[in-house]
Each structure stands twice: as structure tokens, then as C-alpha cells.
Amino acid sequence: MKKLICFDLDGTLSNHRTNLEEQNRRFLDLLGQKYHLAMIGAGTCERIYKQMEGYPIDIVGNYGMQQSTVIDGEFRLLRTTTTKPDREYFLKTMNMIREKYGYTEYRGESVEFHPSGMVTFPFLGTKALIEDKLAFDPDRAKRRIIYPEVCALFPDYTVFIGGSSSFDFTAKKYNKYDAVMTYASENGFSRDEILYVGDDFADGGGDSHIRLGGLDYVEIDKYRNLPQKLAFLL
């Protein structure tokens, strides 16, 4: 019997960086009457909360580096962890990748350093237009070609094929499997009571550690199909 259902956001409950659709919001309401729900995301807790337009749900953000909840309708950040990346090495190495593979044109900054210590390499830059990002690599094929090389260049980090047009980097111990297991332990759920719902379980995907860790999961092919894919839970 599953008791805890953990969700990814982009590609699972919504399109990339877009608000939660009404049908999926209503479906979460139905699931919440029967199960404990939580979000397990790559972005910050605040960003996920705003993208979900204030939906009252526990959020574990930045692959486990943050956690938040909602109390009396107010967002509350419960904890945040920070690390210190080697900025010089990231900038130098990412510039080398751009030169080698021809990704030298971009808008904004070449590398994004998050306050948490997470790092994002946005191929199109930090100020890229959302429509350009969505069209850049929808099947992740471009990034999968160079993913092994990037992993080898950053052996002290976990590397994710993040979002629609980027790589994300976290310290080795931060990934969605460990984030889920920590949250479950803190809230009294056993391993066999957990179900994870996501869209990106292939190697390098943001949800890949869930598969590698052997947790039960449901893969969502299109976010608008989520209610149909999870109808068996009601």
C-alpha cells in the first residue's frame, strides 16, 4: 500500500516553467485526500511554489538541498544547505565545452551559480527566451551526446541533463533518490510505501537516481496525461 507520492514538476505536472494546469491541480486535490503528497524538484522551493501558484504542498528543492512547507497559507522555508563550487574551474571548463561544440552564442550569462551552490550550464544563456529553450533539445539528444564527457570533467559532482536546455551540477550526495529517502524517513514512511512520479528516468535525467535506487515509480510521457496515468491510485 502506497502512502507517500512524490512528484517531479516540469514535464510531469506542468510544461517547463509554466503554471500548474487546472486539471492536474484538481487531480492533486483528489490524491491528497488519500495520500501524503510532496514535490521533489531540481529548482528552489520558492520557484516551485510560485510555479504551482501557491499550491499547499511540502517541497524538497535543489535535489535535496532545500525543504519548505505551507503553514496557514504561507510559504515557509524549513532548511537550506549551501556548498561552494569552484567558480573559476566551471567558467573555464564550460567555455571550453562551448568552443568545442559550437555553443558560443548565448543570451545573458554563460554559467549560472545558484545561492545554494548548485550550478547550471544553460546552453542558450541565462536570459534565453523560453520558446528558444523549449525548442533547443526536446528529446535531450544534443545533451546526451556530450553528457559522458561532462561527467568526466566534473568527477566531484552529480551532473543532470536539466530542464529543456541545460546541465545541472550538485555536490555528489544531492539527488532525488536521496532527497526522497530523507524526506520519507523524517516523515515516518517506509521504502515500500513510496511512489515517485516523474518524466525523466533515463541516464542523466533529473529522475534517473530514482530508477537506479530501485524505488517504485510511474513515468509520465505527457503532463496532460497525468490523471489518466495515475487513475489506478484513486
C-alpha positions in Angstrom: 0.0 0.0 0.0 1.5 3.3 -1.1 1.2 6.2 1.4 3.6 8.8 0.1 3.5 10.1 -3.5 6.4 12.3 -4.6 6.2 14.4 -7.8 8.6 16.0 -10.2 7.2 19.3 -11.7 8.4 20.2 -15.2 7.2 17.7 -17.7 5.2 15.8 -15.1 2.6 18.2 -13.6 3.3 21.1 -16.0 5.2 22.2 -19.0 8.7 23.6 -18.5 8.5 26.7 -16.3 4.7 27.1 -16.7 2.0 27.1 -14.1 0.2 24.0 -12.8 -2.8 23.3 -15.1 -6.2 23.2 -13.6 -6.9 19.5 -14.4 -3.7 18.5 -12.6 -4.4 20.8 -9.7 -7.8 19.1 -9.2 -6.2 15.7 -9.5 -3.6 16.5 -6.8 -6.6 17.6 -4.6 -8.1 14.1 -5.1 -4.9 12.3 -4.4 -4.3 14.4 -1.3 -7.5 13.0 0.2 -5.9 9.5 0.2 -2.1 10.0 0.2 0.6 12.2 1.6 2.0 14.3 -1.3 5.4 16.0 -1.8 7.3 17.8 -4.5 10.9 16.7 -5.2 12.4 19.3 -7.5 15.6 20.5 -9.2 14.7 24.2 -8.7 14.5 26.1 -5.5 11.5 25.6 -3.2 10.3 29.1 -3.7 10.4 28.8 -7.5 8.4 25.6 -7.4 5.9 27.1 -5.0 5.4 30.1 -7.3 5.1 28.0 -10.4 2.4 25.9 -8.7 0.7 29.2 -7.8 0.8 28.6 -4.1 -0.4 25.1 -4.0 -0.1 23.9 -0.4 2.4 21.1 -0.5 5.7 20.2 1.0 8.6 20.8 -1.4 12.1 19.4 -1.4 14.1 21.6 -3.7 17.6 21.7 -5.4 17.8 17.9 -5.4 17.5 17.8 -1.6 19.4 21.0 -0.6 16.2 22.8 0.5 12.9 22.0 2.1 9.7 24.0 2.6 6.1 23.7 3.7 3.0 25.8 3.7 1.6 26.8 7.1 -1.7 28.7 7.3 -1.4 29.5 3.6 2.1 30.9 3.9 5.3 29.6 2.3 7.9 28.6 5.0 11.4 27.6 4.1 12.4 25.0 6.7 16.0 24.4 5.8 18.6 25.2 3.1 22.0 23.8 2.5 24.8 25.6 0.7 28.0 24.4 -1.0 30.8 26.3 -2.6 31.6 25.4 -6.2 34.9 26.2 -7.9 33.7 29.1 -10.0 36.9 29.6 -11.9 37.0 25.9 -13.0 33.4 26.0 -14.0 33.8 29.1 -16.1 36.9 27.9 -17.8 35.6 24.3 -18.5 32.2 25.5 -19.7 33.9 27.9 -22.1 35.9 25.0 -23.4 32.7 23.0 -24.0 31.1 25.9 -25.8 34.1 26.3 -28.1 34.4 22.6 -28.8 30.8 22.0 -29.7 29.9 25.4 -31.2 27.6 26.8 -28.5 29.3 30.2 -28.4 26.2 32.3 -28.9 24.0 32.9 -25.8 22.0 35.5 -24.0 22.9 36.6 -20.5 25.5 34.7 -18.5 27.3 31.6 -19.7 27.1 29.8 -16.3 24.5 30.3 -13.5 25.8 30.0 -9.9 22.9 29.5 -7.6 23.0 30.7 -3.9 22.7 27.1 -2.8 26.0 26.2 -4.6 24.1 24.4 -7.4 25.5 25.3 -10.8 23.6 25.4 -14.1 25.2 25.4 -17.6 22.5 26.9 -19.8 23.4 26.3 -23.4 21.4 29.3 -24.6 22.4 31.5 -21.7 20.6 32.7 -18.5 18.5 35.2 -20.4 17.4 32.9 -23.3 13.8 33.2 -24.4 11.5 30.4 -23.1 10.4 29.4 -26.7 14.0 29.0 -27.7 14.8 26.9 -24.7 11.8 24.6 -25.3 12.8 24.1 -28.9 16.5 23.6 -28.3 16.7 19.9 -27.2 13.2 18.5 -26.5 14.4 14.9 -26.7 17.7 15.6 -24.9 19.7 14.1 -27.7 22.1 17.0 -28.1 23.0 16.9 -24.4 23.2 13.1 -24.2 26.0 13.2 -26.8 28.3 15.2 -24.5 26.9 14.0 -21.2 29.7 11.4 -20.5 32.4 13.9 -21.3 30.9 16.5 -19.0 30.6 13.9 -16.2 34.3 13.0 -16.6 35.2 16.7 -16.4 33.3 17.1 -13.1 34.0 13.9 -11.1 33.1 15.6 -7.8 29.6 16.5 -8.9 26.4 14.8 -9.9 25.5 16.0 -13.4 21.9 16.2 -14.6 20.5 16.8 -18.1 18.4 19.5 -16.6 15.3 21.4 -17.8 15.0 21.9 -21.5 18.4 23.3 -22.4 20.9 22.9 -19.7 23.1 20.8 -17.4 22.7 21.0 -13.6 25.5 20.3 -11.2 25.2 19.4 -7.5 27.6 18.0 -4.9 27.7 14.2 -5.2 25.3 13.5 -2.4 22.4 15.5 -3.7 20.0 13.7 -6.0 16.3 12.9 -6.0 16.6 9.4 -4.6 18.5 10.5 -1.5 16.1 13.5 -1.3 13.0 11.3 -1.3 14.5 8.8 1.2 15.5 11.6 3.6 12.0 13.2 3.4 10.3 9.8 3.8 12.4 8.9 6.9 11.7 12.3 8.5 8.0 11.8 8.0 7.7 8.2 9.0 7.3 6.5 5.7 9.0 3.2 4.8 10.6 2.5 1.4 7.7 0.3 0.2 5.2 3.0 1.0 6.8 5.4 -1.5 5.7 6.0 -5.1 7.6 8.6 -7.3 6.0 10.2 -10.4 8.3 11.8 -13.0 9.2 12.1 -16.6 12.9 11.8 -17.0 14.3 8.5 -15.8 17.0 7.9 -18.5 20.7 8.1 -17.5 21.5 11.7 -16.7 17.8 12.7 -16.3 16.7 14.5 -13.2 14.7 11.5 -12.1 17.4 8.9 -13.0 18.5 8.2 -9.4 15.0 7.1 -8.5 15.3 4.3 -11.1 18.9 3.5 -10.1 17.9 3.4 -6.5 15.1 0.9 -7.2 12.2 2.9 -5.9 8.7 2.3 -7.4 7.9 4.9 -10.0 5.4 5.9 -12.7 6.8 7.6 -15.8 4.7 10.4 -17.3 5.1 10.8 -21.1 3.0 13.9 -21.4 2.0 16.1 -18.4 -1.6 16.5 -19.7 -2.0 12.7 -19.5 -1.1 12.6 -15.7 -4.7 12.0 -14.4 -5.1 9.0 -16.8 -1.7 7.5 -15.9 -2.4 7.7 -12.2 -6.2 6.9 -12.2 -5.3 3.5 -10.7 -4.4 5.3 -7.4 -7.9 6.5 -6.8 
